């Protein structure tokens, strides 16, 4: 009896039409059977939101390709419970247009989609691409792109981005083969960030720290009512040796294992140093034990 090919679910937070998603799905075809299930529109920075108070709709875009009117976590939830013909062997979220470094993981829809799979016991990767610099595109390429795509001026970097996405997709396919052959520990996600230069080197890293300065822009609509745009600018990026941002600064891929258990033992060390904290904790523990009898 022929062994079925590994089933790989591909998703993202940039939307089902994203170039990064398409390049990733194409690169994974030699690795296994690929199903794409992703948000129908841009869902960046929605973190791990789940749609509990509104219905979701699914549109079939082609063979093994689905668009969901929800968040990245919704798309994975729905794919695992309803769309996939069997339990996937691997879930990969990406390729995100932009990095997810350090504290970004708490905001990231890309990472959240991978986490949703890991919570359900399925190995998962989150793949993000550092965007190219304006200096990576010739003036002629930039001008030609802006003329062809005046509605989306940020995409003037597309000529350089396309090449990077292809390289990162191949890296992701290689990593997928490795994870399928040697599964990850339970409740661990690999958060991968690709540099904006060609590279064949990677480092296994830990999360760095990005310090953001929050920005709120107040505007007034034609009826005189205020509305607001939220934004962040990176104020400081700490990249000591061994962190994900350090690897990217060295023009290397960062592969960061992220454990889903957020509890930290040093909390109890802190508690022991707070007057009365240990006694209070002991009383509450004893009371809870009494109620349980």
N, C-alpha and C positions, 0 to 999 in steps of 0.2 A: 504494500500500500504506500502510495507516494505521500511523503510528509508535506503538509501545506506550507507555503511560504510564510514568513513572519508577517503579521498584520501590523502596519504602522499608521497611526492616526496623526495627521498633520493639522495644526491650527495656528492662530496668531492673534494679535490685537489690532493690527493695522487694517484688517478687513480682507475679505476673501479674494479681492482683485489685486492685492499687493504683489509687486514684483518679487519681494523676498520670499513670500509664501510659494509662489509659482516656481522659483528656482530651486527651492528646497524640495518641493514635491517631485520635481523632475529628477533631481539627483538621487532620490531615494528609490526610484523605480527598480534599479538593479538589485537593491537590498531586500525588498519585500513588496508585498501587496500594499498599496497606498490608498488611504481614504482621506479626503480633505473635508473638514467640517470647521468653519470659521465664521466669525461675525460678519454680517452683511455690510457693515460700515465701520469706520474708524472708531476704535475703542481704547485708545492709548490711555494709560494712567487710571484705569477704572479699578485696579487692584483685583480683589477676589470677590467682586460683587456678583450676587446670584439674584435672578429675577423671580421673586416669590409672589409678587402682587400683580403681575401682568402676564398674559399668555405669550408664548413664543411661537413663531412661525418658521417653517423650514422651506427653503426653495431649492429644488434640485437644479443645478447648473450644468450637469453632465454626468457621465459615469463616475461614480465614487466621489462626487464633488457636491457639497452642500453649503448653503448660506443660512445662518441663523440670525434672527432679529433679537440678539441679546449680547451678553458680555462674553469674553473669552472663556470664563469658567462655565457659563451657560452652554456654550458650544461643546465643550468637552463632556459635561454632565449629560447632555442630550445625546451626543454621539455614543457614549459608552452604554447608556441605558436603552436607546431606541434605534439608532442608525446602524451601528457596526454589526455585521453578521455574526461576529464572535468577539470574544475579549481580545483587545489589541495586545500585542507583545511589547509595544513601545509607543509612547506619545512624544511628539516633538513639536514645540511651539516656536514659531519664527518663520523666516528670519526677520527680526524686528529692524526697522529702519531707525537706527540710533542705539546707543549703548544702554545697558541696564547694569550699572556698576554700584557696588557698595549699597548704600541706603536706598538706591533706586528700586531694589527688589520689593520694598514694602508698597510701592505705588504701582508697580508694573503689572499690566494685564498679561503680557507675554509670560512672565514668571508664574503668575497666578494660574494660567491655563495648565502649565506643567505641574504645579502643586496640586491642582484638582485631580489630576491623574494619579499622582503619587499617593494622595490620601486614599485612593481606591486600590492601592497596591500594585499599580502599573509603573514600570520604570519610565522616567520622563526626563527630557532635556529642554532647556530654554536657550535659544540661539539669538544673539543680537549683533548687529553690525555697526561699528563706529563709522559715522558718515565721513565722506571725503572732504578735504579742504577745498575752498574755492581755487586754491593754487594747483589743484590736481586736474583741472579742466582748462583746456586751451581757450583763449578768448573767442576763437571762431566757433568751437563746440558750444560754449556757453551762449553765444549770440544766436546760433542756429536753434538751440533748444528753446530759448525764451521766445523766439518768433513762432515756433511750432506749438508751444504750450504756454501762452500768455496768462492762462487762468491759474497756473500753479508755478509761480516763479521760483520757489525753493527747489524745484526739480531741475534747475539748470545744472545741478551736479550729477544728473542721471548718467551721462556717458562714463564717468569714473565709477559711479555706484554700481552700474551693471556688471563690470568686471569683478569688483569686490564680492558681489553677491554670488557670482558663479564659483569663485574660489571658496567662499565660506560654505556654500552648499556642499561642495565636495568634501570639505573638512567635516561637516556635520554627518555626511553619509559614512565616512570612515569611522567616526565616533559611534554612530548607530550600530555598525557591524561589531564594534568592540563591546558595546553594552549588551547587544543581543547574545553574544558569545559568553560574556561574563557579566551577569546581571548586577545591578547596583544593590547596595544594602536597602532594606525597607525604609520608606519614608525619607529618602534622600533624592534630591533633584540636582542635576548638573546645570549650573548657570554658566553659559559660554558667551564670551564677548570676543568678537573678531576685530583686529586692528584695521585701520584705513590704509595700510600698506600691505603689499604681497608678503606672505610669511608662511614658513613651513614649521615654525617652532611654537610650542605651547608650554605653559606652566600650569601646574595644579596650584591654585591660589586660595586665599581666604578673601572675604569681603573687605573692601576698603571703606572709606568714609567720605561722603560728599556733603559739604555744608552749603545749603541753599539759602538765598535771601528771597523771601516771599515778596511778590509784587502783586498789587491789586490796582487795576486801572478802572476808574469810575467814568462812565459815560452817561449821556442822557439821550433817550429816544425821542422821536418827533413829537410825542405827546407829553414830554416833560418828565417822564418817569426815569429814575436812575437804573442803570444796570451795570454789571461788573464783569471784567475779565480777570481770571486768576492766572498767575504765571510764576515761574521760578527762574532765577539765574544762579549759576554755580558761583558761590562766593569763595569757597576754598575746597580743594581736593587733596586729601591726605593719602599719599601713595607710598608708604614704606615698603621695603622689600618683602615680597611674598603676597602682596595684595593684587586684586584684579586690575586696578588702575595702574599699578606699577608694571604689570605685564604688558598692558596696552601701550604704555609710554615707551616700553622697550621694543615695540612693534612685534609683539607675540600674542597669540591667542591666550586668553585666560579661561581656565576650566575650574569653576568653583563649586565644590560639593556643598549644598545647602541642606541642612537637616531641618525637618519640620517641627521638631520639638524645641519650642522657644524657652522652656524653663532653664534656669541657670543656677547651679549650686551656690555660687558666691552670694546669692540673695540671703542665704542663711548666715553667712559670715557678717553681712551688713546688719542683719537682725540682732545678732549677738552683741553688736557694739552699740545698739540703741537701748538706753535704759528702759527696763520694763518690757521690752518687746518679747523676749524669750518667755517671761512669765505669762504675758497676755496670750501668746501663742499656745502655751501649755494649757491654760484654762479653757481656751476655745476648743482645743483638740479633745480635752477630757469631756467637755460638754457635748461635743458631737458624738463621742463614743457612747456617752450615756443615752443619748437620744436613739442611737442605733440599736440598743439592747431591747 
